[in-house]
Amino acid sequence: MRPAISLRHPRPDDAAALEALVSDPAVALPTAAIPHPYPPGGAAAHLADLARRQAGGLEHAFAIIAGIAPETAPGTAPLIGMITLRPDIDDGDGRTAELGYVLGRDWWGQGIATAAGRKVLVIARDQLALARLAADVKHDNHRSAAVLHHLGFTETGRRMKHWPARGGMVLVRQFVLNLG
């Protein structure tokens, strides 16, 4: 049985849990943006930057929480991952966003990333009025590709893409989902 999860906006007090999660090389290395080794204090700086980006409408971020944790109850349940939507302002109509997610290794294989993704798809469509979502995964990241398939994404191809945290070009699988 899959554990209950909830989503809420990330907070500064999530820094320690986030840093512990992304310091795991199995979590960081398949991603485009999480450096490894992860710098001490990096999560606090990342969360502050994320809050600025969210306030400016440049990113929509959600903490994945184990159990039910209302927005107003700090520290009641652990952060076990993050999921983000990054609107693509260059897509012509501003209605496409890139989906990204990360989940702590202890929580893999339980359907949690898919459950969190489903919650975010509703937000993307109903609250943010997005028409399409796109996602790229490292070519050998079969777990992440499976999550996207479970969410209804279609694989559209492969290409080389610059992934800063991996130091250059990486072969990625590209996915898209039409929400409208």
Secondary structure by P-SEA (a helix, b strand, c coil): cccbbbbccccccaaaaaaaaaccccccccccccccccccaaaaaaaaaaaaaaaaccbbbbbbccccccccccccccccbbbbbbbccccccccbbbbbbcccccccccaaaaaaaaaaaaaacccccccbbbbbccccaaaaaaaaaaacccccbbbbbbbcccccbbbbbbbbbbcc
